[in-house]
Structures are given as structure tokens and as C-alpha cells.
Amino acid sequence: MTKREVMKMSLDHKPPPYVPWSFGFTHEAHEKVKKHYGREDLTGILQPHSVGVRGWFPPEDVGNNCIRDYFGVIWDRSRDKDIGVIKGHVLENPSLANYRFPDPHSERMIGGVAERCAANPDLFRTFDIGFSLYERAWTLRGMENLLVDFYENPGFARDLLRSIADFNIAVMQDVLKYDIDAFYFGDDWGDQRGLQMGRDLWMEFIQPELKRMYAVARHAGKYVTIHSCGKVDEIFDDLIDIGVNCFNPFQPEVMDVAILMKKHHGRLAFHGGLSTQKTLPYGSPEDVRRETRKLLELGQNGGYIFAPSHAVEGDAPVENIVAFVDTLRAQPGFRIA
């Protein structure tokens, strides 16, 4: 059985031969792990079960450790090397009159998909759409401005979100020419206490556009996997209703992993769950192994993909990273590819 097939079994809530996994690292953590194992290519060690098939195109370097993304947003990466901090607002005013969206059919959007699919026939293939709606909107407008717009400029807010969704749908339709398995939508709605905008505003502004995007994937027979940091379990039923198959990153600091996995088994799969705020940076290797084993036990009946609750940060001791990797590879039924 291929890793791709094991992933699909778990997403379909069927008991897999072992619990599959998929995770990533920040730049600092990745360098630490490469140094530990003494190799640049970690594939043979980490044994990933999925692959993002979107090609990577470097953003425009505008100097002073800053880059400009495809939508015209300037990011300062002088400290945060992975994402950065936004400088200024592309949309200073609540209007799209002077803004032109990039071309969704550009080679930049789907370049490399065919090659990466062909190179990974046994892996689960995802096409990642980062900053897929709310995040894209606030990167253009500014978070505080957008939250105010929900109240003071609701027509503009709807136009902005709809335009972003239209852009993504155009990209998705091009991607559907290729043999992918899932679309992975990144869009942080939560903080440690709940939804940033509250459920009422989420349902009014965010949910309708998510529903349109997710429908394109589901109608094509693809899985819908999403990422939102924070405590957002209050909308799990709403997400299921609009077609979500799998939720990531499943932070144990703000949600009860065991209760929610049991409550939604057969309806919503989960991806994540190993604490990156407490256990990985501050626990012992045995703490990490213990928490990993608990998660693997919960996932034995399907509906679960193992991962830390976010990309592994540089504050995680390498011994703790090795502890969960070794525990995954030691599962009965798993064979190293």
C-alpha cells in the first residue's frame, strides 16, 4: 500500500495500517535537523506521506531584507525569515477602484505542478493556497482596517473577499487539469480564545466565500483540507456543512484533542495535535514520545494525520524532534520506503 493510499484511508475514516503523518519546519528548525542528520535531503529520514505540488517562485526582492509578494504586499523579513511582517497597506482606502488583482492564469500560479506530481507517484498530492481569504484580505487592507470594514464598509469587505475567492477559484480550475488529491487552504481565523471576528461576522462575511471555493474542490472529487490557527472548534459543524474534510493544525493548548476527535469521527478528520507551545520546546524526549503515542492511538480508527500543531519552530530541541520522528517510524505496519 502506498503512502498516498494510507492518507486517503485515514481521511475517509477507515482504519489505516498505521497512522500517516505530514509536517514541516521553520527555516531555523530545518537547518537544525539537517545538521543533526548530516544531510541536505531529509526525505529518507522523515518519510513524508504528502507533498505540496505547487512550484515555488521567489518573490521580488526590494532591498533592506524586504520582499514584495504577488499581490503587491511588502514583507519585512529582517527578523522573521519564514513569513515576515507587513509594511504599509496596499489598500489604504476601502475601495478596489485603483487595485488590479494579479493574473490567476499566470505560469507562476501552477508552474511545477505536473513535474512534482510525476516525481511523487506514491505520495498524497496537495495544492496549497496560502492566505486563501481572510488573511489575504487583511494583508492587503490591514487587519484592524478590515475588522472595522466589517461594520463600517460592509459592501467593500464583501467585494474584497469575493474578488479574492474569484481569483482562487480561477487558479483551482487550472490546477484541476492535474492529478492532485486535495486543496489545502490556509486562513487563520482564530487566536487562543476564539474567532478573531466572532462567529456572527465569520458566518456573514467569510463562510459564503469559503463555501464557493470548497465546492469547486468537492465537485471535482478532491479533498478539502484547511489550516486555521487558534481556538475555532465552535465552527467545526459549519466547516463540515460547507465541505471540509480535514482540519489543521489542531492546537492542544486551546482545544481538547481527544474529545473533538471522538465527537467528529466519521465527519471531520484532524491533522496536527502535538504541542509546539509546550511539549516540543519544553518537554523531555520521553514527554514527546508519550504525547505522540497517545495521538497515534487516537488515530488508529482513521480520521487522523499526525503532525505537530504547527511547523516545528527553532526552539524545539533536536532530541525532541528525533523522538517523535522515531516513534512514527516504529509503528507496526509501517515500512520505510
N, C-alpha and C positions, 0 to 999 in steps of 0.2 A: 504494500500500500504506500502510495506517495505521500509526502507531507501535504501536498495540495488536497488530497482526498481526506486526510485526517482532519485538516482545518474545516473542510466542508461538513464532515460528520459532526464535529463539535458545534458548529454554527447552526446545524439542523437539529440540535438537541438529541443526537444519537450518541450512545456510549462509544467513545473512541478507544482504540487500542492503548493509547496513553494520552495525556493532556498535552496538546500542542502549545507552542509559545512563539511570541514575536515581540521584540523590544529593541530600543535604541539607546544611544548615549549622546550626551552633550559633547562638545569638542574636547573639553578637558578630561572627561571620563574616558572617552575613546582613546586618547593618547596614553592615558594611564594603563588601560587594558592592553593596548598594543605593546607597550614596553614590558609589561608583565609576561606576556606570552612570547615576546621576541619575534613578532611577525606583523607585517602590514595587513595581510588578508586574514581576517578572523573567522571566515565562513566555516572552516573545518572545526573550529573550536565551538563557536556559538550555535551552529546548526539551525539557522533561521528557518521558519516554516512559511514565511510570506516575504514578498518583495514588492516594493513600490516601483512601478514600471514607468513612471513619469521621468523623462530626461531632465537633467539639471542644467540650467542655463545661468551663468553668472550675472548678477545684477550689475548695473552701471556704477563704476567707482567714481565718486565725485570728490574724493580727497578728504583729508582730515579724519580718516577712519569712518567715513560715511559712504553709504551706497544709496542708489535710487532704484526702487523696485519697478515692476512692470506697470504699476498704476500711478507712478509719479511720486510716491511717498519716499521721503528721505529718512533713512535709519542711521543712527549713530552707533557704531559698533566698537567704540573705544574701550568699553568695559565688557558689555555682553557680546561675546563673539558669535553666539548662535543665532540670535534674532536681532537685538539692538533696541534702541529707544528712539521713538519718532521725534523728529524735529519739525515744528510748524504744522500747519494744516493745509492740505491741498484744496479743500473746500472751506474757505474762510466764511462764506455766507451760505445760508440754507437754500441753495439753488444749484441745479445741474446745467444751467444755461451755458456756462463757459467751460464745461468739462467734457472731454471726449474719452470714452472708455477705450481701452486697447482692443486690438483685433483678436477676437476669440479663436479665429481660424489660423492664426499665425503658427508657423512651424515651432515657435518657442513653446506653444502650449502642449503639443503632442509629440514633439521630436524625441526619438529614442524609444517610444512605446513598443514598436514592432520588434526592435532588436532585443530589448530587455525581456519581452515575452518569450522570444525564441531561445534566449540564453538561460531561461529558468523554467523548463517544462514541468518540473516536479514541485514547484513552489506555488502557493496561493498568490495570485497577482492582484494588487490593488492600484488604483489610480487615485492619487491623493489630491484633494482640493483644499488647500490650507486657507485660513481666513475666509471661510466659504460664504459668510453672510454678515452677521452682526459685527464680527471682527473686521471684515473688510470695510464695512460702513464706518466704524469708528476710527480706523486708521486713516481714512480719507477726511473725515469730518472732525475728529477729536471725540474722545469718549464722553466727556461732560457735555459737549455741544449736542451730541447725538441723543443723549438721555433727555436733555432739555427739549430737543426737537420732537420727541415722542409726545410731549404736551403742547408745545407752542407752535410747532411746524409739522403737524402730523402728515399733511399731504406730501411735503418734501421727503419726510422719513420713509413713507411708503414708496415714493418714486425711486429713492436711492436703493432701498432694499430690493425692489422689483428689478431694477436695472442690473444689480449685481447678480441676482438669480438668473436673469436672462442671459447674462454673459456666461455663467457657469453651465447653464443648460446647452448653450451653443457648443461649448468645449466638450461636454459629455457626449453629445450626439456624434461628434467627430471620433471620440475615443471608442465608441461602441462598434466601430469597424474592426476592433482588435479583440483578441481572446483574453479579456480580463475577467476577474471573478467578482470584484467589488469596487465600489467607490467609497473612499474614506474622506469624510467631511470633517474638517477641523473648525471649531467655532466655540470658543469659551464663553459660556453664559453665566457661570457661577463664581462665587467666592466661597470662603469657608463656612458661611452662614446660610447661603441660599442663592437664588437667582438675583443677578445684579439689578435687573429691571423689574423683578416681581413677575408672578405668573400671568397676571392680567395683561400686562404690556407684552409679555412674551407671546401670549396667545393672539393678541391683536395684530402685532407687527411682524414677529419672527415666524411663528408657526405657519402662516399661509404660504410663505415663500419656501420654507423647508419642504412643505408638502409637495409643492410643484417640482422641486429638484429631486426629491426622493422618488417621486412617481416615475420619473424618466428611467431611473435605475431599475426599479422593481418591475416595470412593464417590459424591460429588456431581459429580465431574468437574472439580474445581478443583485448581490447583497449590498445593503446599505449599512455601513459601519461609520460611527460618528465619534468624535472626541470633544468633550467639554470638561474642563477642569471644574472643581468645586462641588458643592452640595446641590445637586439638581434632581434628586430622586423624586421630587414632587411632580415632575413632568414625565416620568418613565411611561406611564399609561398613555399620555398624549403622544409620546415618541413612537410607541408601538402602533398606535392608531394610524400614524402617517407613514408607516413602512420601515421603521428602523429595525435592523436585525441584531446589531451588536453595539454595545456602549463601552467606551474607553474614556478615561483611564481608571475609574472606579477607586477613588481615594478612600482608604480605610479610616483615615482621621476624621472624615465627615460623614461617612455612610457605613452602615453595618453590612459588611460584605456577605456574610453567611446568610443573614435574614433575607436580603434582597435577591441573592441568587436562588434561594428556595422559593421565594414568593413569585418570581417571574420565570421560573424554569418552564421551558416549552414555548415561551413568548418572546423573551429577550435574552440574548447571550451577553456575556461580560468579558472584557479584555483588560487586565490590569490587576490591581489589588495588593501588591507587595509595597509596603510603605517606603516612600522615598523621603518622607519628612522625619521619620523616627528610626525605624528598624535598619534600613540600609546605611544611613550615615552614622548612627549612634549605637546600634546593636552589635552584638558579637557575631562571628560566623555561625555559631550554633543557633542564635536567635533567628538569623536569616534562614537557615535550613529548616527550623521549626515552622516558621511562618509560611515558607514555600511549600512544605509538605501538607500543611492544613489547606492551602489553596488547591493543591493538586487533588487532595481527597474530595473537596467540594466539587471539583470539575470532572470527576470520574464518569458521571452520567451524561456528559455533554453540556453544551451551553456555556463553555468557559475556555478562554485562551489565556495562558499565563503571561504576565508581564509585571514589571514594577509599575507603580501608579503614575509614572511619567518617565520621560527619558532619564536615564541614570545620570545624576549630577556628579561633578568632580569631588564633592565632599564625601562620597562613598568610598571607604577603604577597599582596595582591590581584593583583599581577602574575602570581603562580604560579597563582592560581585562574583568571584570564583565559587563561593558557597552556593549561590542559587543556580549558577550555570551547571555545576557538577550534580546538583540534586535533580535538575531537569533531565540531564543526560542519563542518570541512573535509573530512570523509570522503567519498570518491566514493560516489555513490548516495544521500547524504542531501540532502533538500530541506527548507528552512525552512518550517514550517507557517504 
